[in-house]
Amino acid sequence: MPVSESDQTLSEIARKSEAIGIILGCLQDHWPQTIDEIAKRTQLTSVQVARRTSDMHKRGMAEPTGST
């Protein structure tokens, strides 16, 4: 059975939400951190962390530290 476009969208939203939850949990335990530090402590890649932290920044959930 083919997957509908709305199912793909919901799946993508769920993945993004899960990644944001993982990042928030990591930041609560080890704040502040760089993207690479978060990636090392989680099973996310640096690219995933960068994308989700960008989303989080737009929503007021995280602020950049200026560190790389």
Summary of the structure (lengths in Angstrom):
residues: 68
radius of gyration: 13.4
end to end distance: 44.7
largest distance: 46.9
contacts: 157
relative contact order: 0.15
helix: 66%
strand: 0%
